[in-house]
Amino acid sequence: MENLWRAATGQDPNPEDYSGIEFWSNPERSGWLTKQGDYIRTWRRRWFILKQGKLVWFKDSYNITRDSVPRGVISVGTCLTVKGAEDVVNKPNAFELSTGNVTMYFIADTEKEKEEWINSIGRSIVQHSRSVTESEVVDYDSRR
C-alpha cells in the first residue's frame, strides 16, 4: 500500500538524483533519524546517509549495496538552513532542514546526535552550496 502511494504521488527519488554517489561505502555521516512524512505527516524511523552533498534515506540499515534504491534524496546544496526545531515540532532532539520552499523535520535519538547531524549537514551545505559560485568570489588581496 505504501509503495503504491509513493508511486502515485511521485515520491520515489529520480535515479539521477543519486547516481554517482557511492552511499554504500564510507559515508560522511550515517545513522537513524525519525523523519516526518512529506504528504502524510506521520513520523517514521529511517536510516540516513550523508555523502557528497546528498542526504539519502532507506527504510532499514542492513544490506545497503550499489543496487539499493533510496526512499528519498535531498541535495543539501539547495538547502539554506539546518537548525534545531524542538519548539516547532514540540519534540526533543528535533531539527529542521530548509530550502527556500520546503522545510523537513527530523528527530535524532539524543541531543549529541542532533548536534552532530546539524554540524555535518551544515558543513555539507557550505561545501555544496550553489549560492556562491567561483566567479562570485572576490580575492580582496589581489585588488591592492
Secondary structure, 3 states (H helix, E strand, C coil): CHHHHHHHHCCCCCHHHCCCCCCCCCCCEEEEEEEECCCCCCEEEEEEEEECCEEEEECCCCCCCCCCCCCEEEEHHHCCEEEECHHHHCCCCEEEEECCCCEEEEECCCHHHHHHHHHHHHHHHHHHCCCCCHHHCCCHHHHC
